[in-house]
Amino acid sequence: GESLMSSVIADDIVRQGHHVLKHVYDSKILAKLRDEVVAALASFGWLDKSRPNTATRPLKQRQEGSAGWWQCYAGLQRIEGIHRLAFEQDVVDAVREALGGAVFSHGRRPISIVFPGHWIPPHQDFVTVQGTPDTLTAWIPLLANVNGEFVLRIADQSLRPIVAPLSHMREGGVGIRTEAAKIELRPVGVELGDAILLHGMTIYEVMANNSSIINFACMHRFQRDDHLVCEASLYPHHYPRVPDWPVLSKGWEREWISFPDRLNISKFKLPRHIEQWHEVLEVPHSLMINGHGFKSD
């Protein structure tokens, strides 16, 4: 039967939606990786190179799906070092401890790109990840907090196996109206080299980028081998807009994907309207939330 080992990491995640892994990545490796990301963006003409010290200052604002976006995003996904981060042993060990079983990394590995003046509204990863709700995302910044500001705000509450309704936000984007739901978000500090573990049901936002440069973060998702996995999680992020693994990984040392032989696979569910997503999605049993001795407030 299923079991979940008692651990500080699991306790933190169920109680407050996250756990910070301190200094699990070499900051020099992350700085080199960031340089590769900057070089890729520059090769697609996204950056203002007219003045010194403006390495990630954009020439103009861009929206996901706009002209040239997917070509550039595929270029970023071709950077081998981004995928290598998913196999950092300290991170894998921490996830295995939290989930209490053998784990693997999803193929969908988002690169968070936040332009100046933009934000990512409050949301839950489960809505787009699907499969098991007990997916843990390692959110890894490639840039230290800009101007000393926090980057993430996370719901100050214990986890609940509930999909919160999404709405079109006045400030732009689609997200959860936390004020209407009386959900308080609190900033979480993170340094270069840290990773924040976030549960699939955690409500969090990437705060507004008030700097003049682009903010970056990598997101690697993990789950237990024996839990339900969405089929889309086996492919690169935004496949088929982004090439499949054989093309994406050409020239790499290895593919940096390793899936268990037998998986319980589900299809991705997409509602007709964004506002209906919480009605379409059924939340499978969460071992972390329901089987860890915690109860929703």
Backbone as CSV, one residue per row, in Angstrom:
resi,resn,N_x,N_y,N_z,CA_x,CA_y,CA_z,C_x,C_y,C_z
1,GLY,0.821,-1.191,0.000,0.000,0.000,0.000,0.856,1.241,0.000
2,GLU,0.211,2.381,-0.181,0.927,3.632,-0.242,1.270,4.111,1.165
3,SER,2.410,4.742,1.269,2.800,5.325,2.542,3.552,6.610,2.281
4,LEU,3.552,7.472,3.275,4.280,8.730,3.173,5.124,8.866,4.420
5,MET,6.431,8.883,4.235,7.305,8.994,5.386,7.130,10.359,6.038
6,SER,7.194,10.370,7.364,7.169,11.633,8.081,8.501,12.338,7.838
7,SER,8.447,13.580,7.417,9.677,14.329,7.175,9.396,15.805,7.374
8,VAL,10.439,16.537,7.702,10.318,17.990,7.858,9.850,18.614,6.559
9,ILE,10.368,18.106,5.433,10.007,18.669,4.132,8.520,18.482,3.863
10,ALA,8.011,17.251,4.052,6.589,16.988,3.829,5.735,17.813,4.784
11,ASP,6.143,17.901,6.056,5.398,18.700,7.034,5.270,20.143,6.568
12,ASP,6.396,20.730,6.134,6.395,22.122,5.676,5.456,22.313,4.494
13,ILE,5.550,21.405,3.530,4.769,21.554,2.304,3.271,21.469,2.593
14,VAL,2.857,20.514,3.423,1.431,20.373,3.728,0.944,21.549,4.579
15,ARG,1.782,22.018,5.476,1.373,23.089,6.393,1.352,24.459,5.731
16,GLN,2.305,24.718,4.823,2.414,26.063,4.259,2.581,26.098,2.740
17,GLY,2.457,24.937,2.096,2.467,24.907,0.637,3.831,24.881,-0.010
18,HIS,4.908,25.007,0.787,6.232,25.044,0.180,7.312,24.659,1.189
19,HIS,8.484,24.383,0.660,9.675,24.168,1.482,10.861,24.690,0.688
20,VAL,11.722,25.475,1.315,12.892,26.032,0.639,14.099,25.125,0.855
21,LEU,14.680,24.655,-0.243,15.932,23.903,-0.195,17.067,24.901,-0.378
22,LYS,17.871,25.089,0.648,18.914,26.109,0.633,20.200,25.578,-0.009
23,HIS,20.725,26.378,-0.939,22.060,26.152,-1.514,22.232,24.740,-2.089
24,VAL,21.240,24.276,-2.820,21.332,22.932,-3.426,21.959,22.974,-4.814
25,TYR,22.067,24.174,-5.388,22.707,24.325,-6.688,23.932,25.227,-6.560
26,ASP,24.942,24.932,-7.356,26.150,25.751,-7.397,25.818,27.064,-8.110
27,SER,25.969,28.187,-7.414,25.596,29.484,-7.990,26.423,29.808,-9.235
28,LYS,27.660,29.282,-9.314,28.489,29.519,-10.497,27.911,28.797,-11.715
29,ILE,27.395,27.581,-11.477,26.763,26.828,-12.573,25.497,27.551,-13.038
30,LEU,24.720,28.080,-12.076,23.505,28.807,-12.442,23.835,30.093,-13.189
31,ALA,24.906,30.780,-12.784,25.314,32.007,-13.477,25.722,31.693,-14.916
32,LYS,26.431,30.575,-15.109,26.820,30.163,-16.461,25.580,29.816,-17.284
33,LEU,24.621,29.165,-16.647,23.382,28.795,-17.330,22.610,30.046,-17.727
34,ARG,22.581,31.015,-16.826,21.910,32.280,-17.145,22.584,32.954,-18.344
35,ASP,23.909,32.889,-18.415,24.615,33.464,-19.558,24.200,32.779,-20.857
36,GLU,23.969,31.467,-20.800,23.517,30.742,-21.989,22.113,31.178,-22.390
37,VAL,21.255,31.407,-21.396,19.901,31.894,-21.680,19.964,33.270,-22.325
38,VAL,20.801,34.139,-21.771,20.957,35.495,-22.321,21.472,35.429,-23.757
39,ALA,22.450,34.558,-24.007,22.991,34.422,-25.367,21.926,33.946,-26.343
40,ALA,21.074,33.012,-25.885,19.994,32.526,-26.752,19.006,33.646,-27.068
41,LEU,18.621,34.417,-26.056,17.698,35.531,-26.292,18.310,36.555,-27.240
42,ALA,19.597,36.829,-27.061,20.279,37.794,-27.932,20.312,37.297,-29.366
43,SER,20.487,35.983,-29.553,20.563,35.430,-30.908,19.251,35.577,-31.657
44,PHE,18.151,35.710,-30.918,16.837,35.913,-31.537,16.447,37.388,-31.576
45,GLY,17.364,38.265,-31.199,17.127,39.706,-31.289,16.189,40.263,-30.241
46,TRP,16.123,39.608,-29.083,15.194,40.046,-28.049,15.780,41.116,-27.125
47,LEU,17.102,41.281,-27.112,17.731,42.105,-26.077,18.295,43.409,-26.625
48,ASP,18.302,44.408,-25.782,18.871,45.716,-26.088,20.366,45.662,-25.792
49,LYS,21.181,45.615,-26.835,22.632,45.538,-26.651,23.315,46.865,-26.946
50,SER,22.522,47.948,-26.993,23.080,49.250,-27.387,23.870,49.904,-26.269
51,ARG,23.595,49.492,-25.018,24.300,50.091,-23.881,24.931,48.998,-23.028
52,PRO,26.025,49.307,-22.337,26.647,48.296,-21.469,25.773,48.011,-20.251
53,ASN,26.034,46.871,-19.628,25.344,46.483,-18.390,23.830,46.380,-18.561
54,THR,23.398,46.031,-19.747,21.953,45.823,-19.972,21.758,44.423,-20.543
55,ALA,22.418,43.448,-19.913,22.469,42.098,-20.486,21.096,41.526,-20.788
56,THR,20.110,41.763,-19.911,18.787,41.193,-20.165,17.716,42.276,-20.282
57,ARG,18.122,43.477,-20.712,17.123,44.530,-20.956,16.476,44.275,-22.305
58,PRO,15.160,44.070,-22.343,14.518,43.720,-23.621,14.394,44.915,-24.554
59,LEU,14.439,44.618,-25.851,14.193,45.665,-26.845,12.744,46.122,-26.784
60,LYS,11.836,45.177,-26.519,10.418,45.506,-26.406,9.734,44.422,-25.583
61,GLN,8.517,44.696,-25.139,7.739,43.710,-24.395,7.220,42.637,-25.363
62,ARG,7.170,41.417,-24.864,6.668,40.316,-25.679,5.699,39.478,-24.868
63,GLN,4.694,38.955,-25.533,3.703,38.100,-24.899,3.874,36.668,-25.401
64,GLU,3.595,35.711,-24.541,3.661,34.318,-24.956,2.761,34.089,-26.169
65,GLY,3.310,33.465,-27.202,2.551,33.199,-28.418,2.674,34.280,-29.475
66,SER,3.334,35.411,-29.146,3.494,36.482,-30.128,4.511,36.064,-31.195
67,ALA,4.663,36.896,-32.212,5.542,36.567,-33.338,6.956,36.232,-32.854
68,GLY,7.440,35.064,-33.252,8.795,34.655,-32.909,8.954,34.034,-31.533
69,TRP,7.872,34.032,-30.736,7.991,33.535,-29.355,8.399,32.059,-29.315
70,TRP,7.695,31.224,-30.091,7.927,29.785,-29.975,9.283,29.379,-30.513
71,GLN,9.768,30.062,-31.548,11.108,29.763,-32.050,12.148,30.055,-30.976
72,CYS,11.982,31.186,-30.295,12.924,31.545,-29.238,12.799,30.593,-28.055
73,TYR,11.565,30.235,-27.692,11.367,29.345,-26.546,11.961,27.963,-26.822
74,ALA,11.832,27.492,-28.052,12.465,26.219,-28.424,13.977,26.328,-28.290
75,GLY,14.530,27.488,-28.642,15.969,27.708,-28.487,16.388,27.618,-27.026
76,LEU,15.561,28.156,-26.131,15.862,28.068,-24.697,15.765,26.620,-24.219
77,GLN,14.757,25.899,-24.707,14.577,24.505,-24.290,15.700,23.602,-24.809
78,ARG,16.450,24.062,-25.796,17.571,23.274,-26.311,18.821,23.390,-25.427
79,ILE,18.801,24.267,-24.429,19.958,24.436,-23.545,20.043,23.244,-22.596
80,GLU,21.059,22.438,-22.767,21.164,21.181,-22.028,21.204,21.392,-20.518
81,GLY,21.903,22.435,-20.075,22.062,22.668,-18.647,20.759,22.860,-17.902
82,ILE,19.741,23.380,-18.575,18.430,23.561,-17.934,17.857,22.214,-17.541
83,HIS,17.979,21.242,-18.408,17.420,19.916,-18.148,18.273,19.136,-17.142
84,ARG,19.555,19.409,-17.136,20.450,18.735,-16.189,20.075,19.061,-14.740
85,LEU,19.513,20.241,-14.507,19.137,20.653,-13.146,18.153,19.682,-12.502
86,ALA,17.357,18.998,-13.316,16.351,18.078,-12.784,16.973,16.836,-12.160
87,PHE,18.261,16.627,-12.373,18.923,15.425,-11.878,19.902,15.736,-10.749
88,GLU,19.821,16.941,-10.191,20.645,17.285,-9.025,20.260,16.373,-7.862
89,GLN,21.229,15.598,-7.363,20.917,14.532,-6.424,20.290,15.035,-5.128
90,ASP,20.758,16.172,-4.607,20.187,16.699,-3.362,18.708,17.028,-3.521
91,VAL,18.336,17.527,-4.707,16.937,17.868,-4.966,16.111,16.597,-5.118
92,VAL,16.616,15.638,-5.886,15.907,14.368,-6.080,15.708,13.672,-4.729
93,ASP,16.734,13.676,-3.888,16.638,13.036,-2.576,15.592,13.721,-1.703
94,ALA,15.535,15.045,-1.756,14.559,15.787,-0.960,13.135,15.485,-1.405
95,VAL,12.922,15.396,-2.720,11.602,15.077,-3.253,11.210,13.648,-2.880
96,ARG,12.145,12.729,-3.001,11.873,11.333,-2.635,11.491,11.237,-1.152
97,GLU,12.194,11.983,-0.305,11.879,11.997,1.126,10.472,12.540,1.372
98,ALA,10.119,13.608,0.678,8.807,14.234,0.870,7.670,13.341,0.388
99,LEU,7.880,12.650,-0.733,6.817,11.850,-1.338,6.828,10.393,-0.882
100,GLY,7.903,9.959,-0.250,7.928,8.631,0.343,7.971,7.486,-0.634
101,GLY,8.639,7.664,-1.758,8.742,6.596,-2.741,9.652,6.987,-3.882
102,ALA,9.840,6.067,-4.824,10.662,6.349,-6.002,10.009,7.444,-6.836
103,VAL,10.811,8.379,-7.367,10.276,9.525,-8.103,10.971,9.672,-9.451
104,PHE,10.345,10.429,-10.344,10.971,10.788,-11.611,10.627,12.229,-11.952
105,SER,11.406,12.790,-12.849,11.214,14.178,-13.279,10.372,14.217,-14.543
106,HIS,9.393,15.120,-14.586,8.581,15.313,-15.785,9.449,15.833,-16.938
107,GLY,8.984,15.568,-18.149,9.632,16.144,-19.320,9.284,17.612,-19.496
108,ARG,8.082,17.998,-19.088,7.672,19.409,-19.181,8.463,20.203,-18.145
109,ARG,9.387,21.009,-18.606,10.261,21.785,-17.719,10.172,23.257,-18.120
110,PRO,9.194,23.970,-17.557,8.977,25.365,-17.965,10.163,26.263,-17.625
111,ILE,10.372,27.242,-18.481,11.308,28.325,-18.204,10.454,29.575,-18.006
112,SER,10.475,30.098,-16.797,9.675,31.275,-16.476,10.401,32.522,-16.972
113,ILE,9.751,33.265,-17.846,10.322,34.489,-18.424,9.372,35.633,-18.070
114,VAL,9.801,36.519,-17.188,8.938,37.617,-16.749,9.567,38.942,-17.186
115,PHE,8.919,39.602,-18.127,9.407,40.880,-18.651,9.156,42.004,-17.647
116,PRO,9.906,43.100,-17.756,9.655,44.253,-16.880,8.196,44.679,-16.932
117,GLY,7.631,44.919,-15.743,6.241,45.358,-15.661,5.239,44.230,-15.712
118,HIS,5.698,42.989,-15.877,4.795,41.843,-15.966,4.846,41.015,-14.682
119,TRP,3.879,40.116,-14.539,3.811,39.212,-13.388,3.157,37.924,-13.836
120,ILE,3.177,36.919,-12.975,2.416,35.689,-13.204,1.400,35.598,-12.080
121,PRO,0.101,35.747,-12.383,-0.935,35.830,-11.344,-1.016,34.586,-10.479
122,PRO,-1.692,34.673,-9.329,-1.857,33.514,-8.447,-2.483,32.338,-9.191
123,HIS,-1.928,31.160,-8.983,-2.403,29.967,-9.696,-1.975,28.720,-8.939
124,GLN,-2.472,27.578,-9.389,-2.062,26.270,-8.889,-1.486,25.466,-10.040
125,ASP,-0.341,24.860,-9.843,0.291,24.096,-10.917,-0.567,22.923,-11.376
126,PHE,-1.363,22.342,-10.476,-2.155,21.161,-10.830,-3.057,21.407,-12.036
127,VAL,-3.535,22.624,-12.194,-4.478,22.930,-13.273,-3.882,22.597,-14.637
128,THR,-2.624,22.928,-14.840,-1.996,22.664,-16.136,-1.111,21.417,-16.131
129,VAL,-0.690,20.959,-14.938,0.137,19.753,-14.868,-0.745,18.503,-14.887
130,GLN,-1.795,18.509,-14.081,-2.774,17.420,-13.974,-2.099,16.111,-13.543
131,GLY,-2.713,14.951,-13.807,-2.186,13.713,-13.251,-2.393,13.696,-11.750
132,THR,-1.370,13.343,-10.992,-1.471,13.340,-9.541,-1.395,14.762,-8.989
133,PRO,-2.173,15.067,-7.935,-1.997,16.382,-7.304,-0.678,16.465,-6.543
134,ASP,-0.102,15.286,-6.204,1.143,15.260,-5.441,2.362,15.356,-6.355
135,THR,2.350,16.383,-7.192,3.521,16.744,-7.987,4.234,17.875,-7.256
136,LEU,5.537,17.768,-7.133,6.319,18.831,-6.503,7.127,19.549,-7.569
137,THR,6.984,20.863,-7.605,7.749,21.708,-8.521,8.934,22.296,-7.783
138,ALA,10.124,22.109,-8.351,11.311,22.806,-7.845,11.457,24.080,-8.652
139,TRP,11.186,25.219,-7.999,11.263,26.536,-8.657,12.658,27.086,-8.382
140,ILE,13.443,27.268,-9.468,14.872,27.570,-9.346,15.170,28.904,-10.030
141,PRO,15.436,29.974,-9.279,15.748,31.256,-9.920,17.116,31.238,-10.573
142,LEU,17.232,31.863,-11.726,18.527,32.035,-12.388,19.079,33.431,-12.160
143,LEU,18.344,34.205,-11.374,18.741,35.582,-11.085,18.416,35.836,-9.627
144,ALA,19.380,36.361,-8.875,19.116,36.703,-7.478,18.030,37.774,-7.427
145,ASN,17.372,37.898,-6.290,16.300,38.880,-6.143,16.748,40.254,-6.632
146,VAL,15.998,40.803,-7.567,16.360,42.082,-8.165,15.998,43.214,-7.209
147,ASN,16.926,44.131,-7.018,16.706,45.285,-6.135,16.287,44.865,-4.727
148,GLY,16.691,43.668,-4.320,16.352,43.199,-2.978,14.895,42.827,-2.806
149,GLU,14.144,42.777,-3.910,12.719,42.477,-3.819,12.487,40.966,-3.839
150,PHE,11.379,40.558,-3.229,11.001,39.151,-3.290,10.472,38.824,-4.685
151,VAL,10.478,37.539,-5.014,10.031,37.113,-6.336,8.710,36.352,-6.254
152,LEU,8.575,35.452,-5.271,7.363,34.645,-5.132,6.542,35.097,-3.929
153,ARG,5.232,35.022,-4.089,4.319,35.133,-2.940,3.479,33.869,-2.928
154,ILE,3.353,33.255,-1.741,2.711,31.956,-1.595,1.592,32.051,-0.573
155,ALA,0.480,31.336,-0.841,-0.674,31.367,0.057,-0.272,30.911,1.458
156,ASP,-0.649,31.707,2.437,-0.331,31.412,3.832,-1.427,30.532,4.417
157,GLN,-1.423,29.266,4.007,-2.452,28.341,4.463,-1.987,26.908,4.221
158,SER,-2.607,25.962,4.948,-2.313,24.557,4.701,-2.953,24.135,3.378
159,LEU,-2.419,23.058,2.814,-2.902,22.605,1.514,-4.324,22.080,1.586
160,ARG,-5.076,22.309,0.511,-6.439,21.804,0.378,-6.567,21.115,-0.980
161,PRO,-7.263,19.981,-1.048,-7.427,19.284,-2.334,-8.546,19.895,-3.164
162,ILE,-8.442,21.197,-3.397,-9.495,21.950,-4.086,-8.861,22.782,-5.197
163,VAL,-9.469,22.729,-6.389,-9.039,23.583,-7.493,-9.779,24.914,-7.382
164,ALA,-9.042,25.980,-7.198,-9.647,27.310,-7.068,-10.043,27.833,-8.445
165,PRO,-11.174,28.544,-8.542,-11.612,29.090,-9.834,-10.623,30.106,-10.398
166,LEU,-10.478,30.111,-11.720,-9.625,31.077,-12.415,-10.488,32.151,-13.067
167,SER,-9.931,33.343,-13.165,-10.626,34.468,-13.796,-9.616,35.291,-14.591
168,HIS,-10.124,36.056,-15.551,-9.291,37.026,-16.242,-9.051,38.190,-15.289
169,MET,-7.772,38.513,-15.060,-7.410,39.507,-14.058,-7.417,40.916,-14.655
170,ARG,-7.813,41.882,-13.847,-7.786,43.285,-14.295,-6.360,43.717,-14.642
171,GLU,-5.382,43.169,-13.895,-3.989,43.564,-14.097,-3.353,42.832,-15.273
172,GLY,-4.078,41.927,-15.887,-3.563,41.149,-17.004,-3.344,39.702,-16.626
173,GLY,-3.533,38.813,-17.572,-3.338,37.396,-17.325,-4.558,36.725,-16.727
174,VAL,-4.420,35.445,-16.428,-5.486,34.640,-15.842,-4.992,34.110,-14.505
175,GLY,-5.823,34.224,-13.476,-5.374,33.755,-12.173,-6.504,33.616,-11.174
176,ILE,-6.124,33.334,-9.939,-7.074,33.170,-8.829,-7.249,34.515,-8.142
177,ARG,-8.491,34.920,-7.956,-8.760,36.180,-7.241,-8.641,35.904,-5.732
178,THR,-7.424,36.077,-5.240,-7.140,35.699,-3.852,-7.864,36.580,-2.837
179,GLU,-8.044,37.848,-3.155,-8.732,38.739,-2.210,-10.176,38.311,-2.020
180,ALA,-10.843,37.987,-3.119,-12.243,37.551,-3.034,-12.351,36.242,-2.260
181,ALA,-11.336,35.386,-2.400,-11.341,34.095,-1.713,-10.766,34.194,-0.298
182,LYS,-10.377,35.417,0.099,-9.780,35.667,1.423,-8.549,34.804,1.647
183,ILE,-7.705,34.765,0.611,-6.436,34.039,0.686,-5.312,35.064,0.779
184,GLU,-4.520,34.975,1.820,-3.410,35.909,2.003,-2.139,35.311,1.417
185,LEU,-1.468,36.092,0.580,-0.205,35.665,-0.011,0.948,36.344,0.717
186,ARG,1.988,35.567,1.013,3.140,36.122,1.712,4.411,35.890,0.892
187,PRO,5.302,36.886,0.865,6.542,36.729,0.103,7.458,35.704,0.741
188,VAL,8.180,34.978,-0.111,9.129,33.964,0.335,10.502,34.328,-0.212
189,GLY,11.484,34.411,0.668,12.831,34.764,0.249,13.546,33.593,-0.405
190,VAL,14.311,33.886,-1.424,15.073,32.842,-2.123,16.350,33.480,-2.648
191,GLU,17.441,32.722,-2.569,18.735,33.185,-3.056,19.159,32.343,-4.245
192,LEU,20.103,32.871,-5.015,20.652,32.102,-6.122,21.295,30.833,-5.569
193,GLY,20.894,29.687,-6.074,21.361,28.404,-5.562,20.294,27.671,-4.775
194,ASP,19.226,28.388,-4.384,18.102,27.765,-3.670,17.101,27.181,-4.662
195,ALA,16.249,26.306,-4.155,15.091,25.808,-4.907,13.901,25.789,-3.955
196,ILE,12.766,26.289,-4.415,11.547,26.243,-3.613,10.693,25.086,-4.110
197,LEU,10.363,24.151,-3.216,9.466,23.052,-3.569,8.025,23.490,-3.360
198,LEU,7.210,23.363,-4.403,5.806,23.772,-4.385,4.930,22.576,-4.738
199,HIS,3.883,22.364,-3.975,2.938,21.276,-4.239,1.995,21.662,-5.376
200,GLY,1.415,20.659,-6.037,0.496,20.920,-7.139,-0.705,21.765,-6.755
201,MET,-1.132,21.706,-5.478,-2.288,22.470,-5.036,-1.913,23.800,-4.376
202,THR,-0.610,24.081,-4.263,-0.161,25.348,-3.692,-0.627,26.508,-4.553
203,ILE,-1.127,27.558,-3.922,-1.491,28.791,-4.626,-0.326,29.765,-4.479
204,TYR,0.211,30.214,-5.609,1.343,31.148,-5.554,1.366,32.034,-6.790
205,GLU,2.106,33.139,-6.674,2.274,34.048,-7.801,3.743,34.431,-7.937
206,VAL,4.136,34.782,-9.167,5.428,35.417,-9.402,5.160,36.912,-9.431
207,MET,5.755,37.628,-8.485,5.428,39.041,-8.293,5.836,39.892,-9.496
208,ALA,5.258,41.065,-9.565,5.536,41.978,-10.670,7.033,42.285,-10.742
209,ASN,7.548,42.242,-11.947,8.956,42.561,-12.180,9.093,44.076,-12.299
210,ASN,9.567,44.698,-11.242,9.694,46.160,-11.219,11.061,46.651,-11.677
211,SER,11.883,45.727,-12.174,13.199,46.118,-12.682,13.097,46.440,-14.173
212,SER,14.232,46.746,-14.773,14.268,47.032,-16.216,14.792,45.853,-17.017
213,ILE,15.018,44.705,-16.348,15.561,43.539,-17.029,14.603,42.355,-16.890
214,ILE,14.823,41.330,-17.705,13.976,40.140,-17.688,14.388,39.239,-16.526
215,ASN,13.404,38.716,-15.813,13.662,37.737,-14.755,13.476,36.329,-15.304
216,PHE,14.325,35.400,-14.849,14.258,34.018,-15.307,14.192,33.062,-14.127
217,ALA,13.512,31.951,-14.335,13.560,30.842,-13.383,13.297,29.550,-14.157
218,CYS,13.858,28.449,-13.666,13.565,27.123,-14.207,12.598,26.423,-13.269
219,MET,11.755,25.578,-13.830,10.785,24.833,-13.041,10.876,23.356,-13.409
220,HIS,11.250,22.544,-12.423,11.342,21.104,-12.643,10.339,20.400,-11.749
221,ARG,9.566,19.502,-12.335,8.477,18.844,-11.600,8.773,17.369,-11.409
222,PHE,8.413,16.891,-10.218,8.693,15.519,-9.827,7.430,14.872,-9.257
223,GLN,7.332,13.564,-9.425,6.234,12.822,-8.817,6.671,11.390,-8.573
224,ARG,5.851,10.650,-7.826,6.146,9.238,-7.583,5.896,8.411,-8.837
225,ASP,6.695,7.364,-8.978,6.566,6.477,-10.136,5.191,5.835,-10.219
226,ASP,4.595,5.537,-9.058,3.349,4.767,-9.020,2.096,5.631,-8.975
227,HIS,2.232,6.922,-9.202,1.072,7.813,-9.209,0.686,8.187,-10.640
228,LEU,-0.555,8.630,-10.805,-1.090,9.028,-12.107,-0.250,10.165,-12.701
229,VAL,0.087,10.048,-13.987,0.849,11.088,-14.670,0.120,11.484,-15.951
230,CYS,0.047,12.789,-16.201,-0.564,13.283,-17.438,0.384,13.021,-18.603
231,GLU,-0.171,12.546,-19.708,0.644,12.191,-20.876,1.520,13.345,-21.335
232,ALA,0.994,14.574,-21.256,1.760,15.744,-21.713,3.038,15.946,-20.911
233,SER,3.088,15.407,-19.689,4.268,15.586,-18.839,5.455,14.751,-19.284
234,LEU,5.248,13.874,-20.256,6.334,13.047,-20.761,7.055,13.707,-21.930
235,TYR,6.512,14.807,-22.432,7.084,15.512,-23.580,7.713,16.835,-23.135
236,PRO,8.499,17.477,-23.988,9.045,18.795,-23.636,7.931,19.805,-23.398
237,HIS,8.236,20.832,-22.614,7.256,21.872,-22.331,6.823,22.562,-23.623
238,HIS,5.528,22.647,-23.800,4.887,23.270,-24.968,5.074,22.459,-26.254
239,TYR,5.386,21.160,-26.140,5.317,20.291,-27.312,3.854,20.227,-27.768
240,PRO,3.533,20.307,-29.069,4.426,20.210,-30.235,4.918,21.557,-30.778
241,ARG,4.633,22.671,-30.091,5.213,23.944,-30.550,6.735,23.895,-30.431
242,VAL,7.192,23.125,-29.452,8.624,22.868,-29.248,8.896,21.448,-29.731
243,PRO,10.033,21.176,-30.385,10.308,19.834,-30.922,10.329,18.759,-29.836
244,ASP,10.146,17.506,-30.261,10.204,16.365,-29.350,11.671,16.093,-28.980
245,TRP,11.868,15.159,-28.037,13.193,14.918,-27.460,14.292,14.625,-28.467
246,PRO,14.083,13.776,-29.493,15.195,13.477,-30.402,15.779,14.721,-31.072
247,VAL,14.917,15.677,-31.438,15.389,16.920,-32.070,15.932,17.876,-31.023
248,LEU,15.203,17.999,-29.923,15.577,18.953,-28.876,16.945,18.625,-28.289
249,SER,17.232,17.337,-28.115,18.438,16.915,-27.405,19.620,16.633,-28.328
250,LYS,19.509,16.965,-29.585,20.598,16.704,-30.524,21.869,17.432,-30.076
251,GLY,22.958,16.674,-29.936,24.222,17.263,-29.530,24.455,17.256,-28.027
252,TRP,23.458,16.834,-27.244,23.620,16.771,-25.790,24.470,15.562,-25.403
253,GLU,25.001,15.615,-24.175,25.715,14.461,-23.626,24.757,13.280,-23.463
254,ARG,23.535,13.589,-23.024,22.472,12.589,-22.869,21.145,13.328,-22.950
255,GLU,20.048,12.584,-23.010,18.739,13.226,-23.190,18.212,13.878,-21.918
256,TRP,18.706,13.462,-20.742,18.239,14.015,-19.473,16.752,13.775,-19.257
257,ILE,16.285,12.618,-19.703,14.936,12.165,-19.367,15.045,10.707,-18.952
258,SER,14.273,10.334,-17.965,14.284,8.948,-17.494,12.939,8.644,-16.870
259,PHE,12.096,7.947,-17.639,10.758,7.621,-17.162,10.675,6.157,-16.751
260,PRO,9.882,5.844,-15.727,9.677,4.434,-15.342,9.049,3.648,-16.493
261,ASP,9.269,2.336,-16.495,8.769,1.487,-17.586,7.249,1.438,-17.627
262,ARG,6.627,1.364,-16.457,5.173,1.245,-16.408,4.596,2.463,-15.711
263,LEU,3.745,3.166,-16.420,3.147,4.379,-15.873,1.633,4.330,-16.008
264,ASN,0.951,4.907,-15.044,-0.501,5.075,-15.101,-0.766,6.445,-15.712
265,ILE,-1.137,6.455,-17.002,-1.174,7.703,-17.770,-2.603,8.211,-17.951
266,SER,-2.769,9.527,-17.791,-4.060,10.176,-18.032,-3.923,11.174,-19.173
267,LYS,-5.048,11.501,-19.794,-5.079,12.498,-20.860,-5.254,13.901,-20.270
268,PHE,-4.748,14.895,-20.979,-4.879,16.278,-20.547,-6.306,16.767,-20.760
269,LYS,-6.862,17.423,-19.758,-8.223,17.958,-19.849,-8.168,19.474,-20.031
270,LEU,-8.869,19.942,-21.052,-8.897,21.369,-21.348,-10.349,21.825,-21.438
271,PRO,-10.749,22.797,-20.624,-12.145,23.255,-20.663,-12.396,24.163,-21.863
272,ARG,-13.662,24.362,-22.168,-14.017,25.270,-23.259,-13.703,26.710,-22.874
273,HIS,-13.905,27.019,-21.588,-13.622,28.364,-21.093,-12.749,28.271,-19.844
274,ILE,-11.814,29.214,-19.715,-10.890,29.227,-18.578,-11.639,29.162,-17.254
275,GLU,-12.750,29.878,-17.163,-13.501,29.966,-15.909,-14.131,28.629,-15.509
276,GLN,-14.115,27.648,-16.407,-14.729,26.346,-16.115,-13.718,25.287,-15.683
277,TRP,-12.442,25.651,-15.611,-11.421,24.641,-15.360,-11.639,23.923,-14.030
278,HIS,-12.026,24.655,-13.006,-12.225,24.029,-11.694,-13.414,23.074,-11.697
279,GLU,-14.317,23.239,-12.675,-15.454,22.336,-12.789,-15.087,21.079,-13.573
280,VAL,-14.147,21.211,-14.507,-13.750,20.096,-15.376,-12.801,19.143,-14.657
281,LEU,-11.931,19.698,-13.830,-10.887,18.890,-13.210,-11.365,18.238,-11.914
282,GLU,-11.213,16.937,-11.843,-11.422,16.226,-10.591,-10.057,16.002,-9.950
283,VAL,-9.956,16.284,-8.664,-8.683,16.124,-7.973,-8.575,14.700,-7.443
284,PRO,-7.634,13.901,-7.965,-7.453,12.544,-7.419,-7.029,12.610,-5.955
285,HIS,-7.105,11.478,-5.290,-6.686,11.396,-3.886,-5.257,11.898,-3.728
286,SER,-5.048,12.781,-2.751,-3.714,13.293,-2.467,-3.159,12.598,-1.242
287,LEU,-2.115,11.821,-1.456,-1.478,11.134,-0.338,-0.878,12.134,0.642
288,MET,-0.320,13.223,0.108,0.310,14.221,0.985,-0.717,14.934,1.853
289,ILE,-1.825,15.352,1.238,-2.809,16.148,1.976,-3.665,15.272,2.876
290,ASN,-4.204,14.190,2.325,-5.176,13.364,3.065,-4.540,12.255,3.892
291,GLY,-3.312,11.902,3.556,-2.718,10.755,4.228,-1.540,11.087,5.115
292,HIS,-1.413,12.366,5.482,-0.235,12.777,6.226,-0.567,13.240,7.647
293,GLY,-1.804,12.992,8.052,-2.174,13.400,9.401,-2.577,14.853,9.511
294,PHE,-2.678,15.540,8.351,-3.100,16.935,8.351,-4.531,17.036,7.846
295,LYS,-5.227,18.021,8.332,-6.566,18.301,7.854,-6.648,19.752,7.435
296,SER,-7.458,20.028,6.408,-7.626,21.404,5.979,-8.201,22.240,7.119
297,ASP,-7.777,23.503,7.147,-8.289,24.399,8.180,-9.787,24.625,7.999
